[in-house]
Amino acid sequence: LPCETATESIKPMPELKKKYDVSFIGSYYPDREELLSHLLDFDLHIWGPGWEKVSEESALGRHIHYGESSYEGAYVRLLNESRITVNLHHKQSVESANYRVFEAPAAKAFLLTDYNKELPKLFVQGKELVTYKNISELRKHLSYYLKHGGKRQQIADAAYKRVMKQHTTLCRIKEVLRIMKT
């Protein structure tokens, strides 16, 4: 079964203002550093464990929030304060969506994620989720959706509805029980 989201802890926080144009919230890996280093001309903000490996003096280092007291504790807030949340699946997730694919929409955050084979089975591309396959597409989508806030919010709202209808923890439990009955 696909991952899901715990809607009791991941929620929209409409009282928060959008502070960050582009965010990446996740662990450091060299491929993520490489990808994000191509986004330095955007208002990029990075949180997560392991990013201290990148020197604060490097061009990417200026975009990293070092020493955030607990990015886990601030996770839902950061999703809600970001106009666009970028997702990059770990190399182990080449055929399945990671938790971020469900968590960002559960917070009504706009998610721009790298493509993987499971995504078209879970969301309608372009209406509930936007994907990229390379840096050029990522940059193009970032520029477009930063300029088109209404369209960005429309997609985030549609993704939220899909997650609440089909991708919650309760939905997965029901699916497991259905499978066990057969």
Secondary structure as GFF3:
##gff-version 3
##sequence-region A 1 182
A	DSSP	beta_strand	20	25	.	.	.	ID=ss1
A	DSSP	alpha_helix	30	36	.	.	.	ID=ss2
A	DSSP	three_ten_helix	37	39	.	.	.	ID=ss3
A	DSSP	beta_strand	44	47	.	.	.	ID=ss4
A	DSSP	three_ten_helix	51	53	.	.	.	ID=ss5
A	DSSP	three_ten_helix	61	63	.	.	.	ID=ss6
A	DSSP	alpha_helix	71	81	.	.	.	ID=ss7
A	DSSP	beta_strand	82	87	.	.	.	ID=ss8
A	DSSP	three_ten_helix	91	93	.	.	.	ID=ss9
A	DSSP	alpha_helix	100	106	.	.	.	ID=ss10
A	DSSP	beta_strand	111	114	.	.	.	ID=ss11
A	DSSP	alpha_helix	119	122	.	.	.	ID=ss12
A	DSSP	beta_strand	130	132	.	.	.	ID=ss13
A	DSSP	alpha_helix	135	147	.	.	.	ID=ss14
A	DSSP	alpha_helix	149	166	.	.	.	ID=ss15
A	DSSP	alpha_helix	169	181	.	.	.	ID=ss16
###
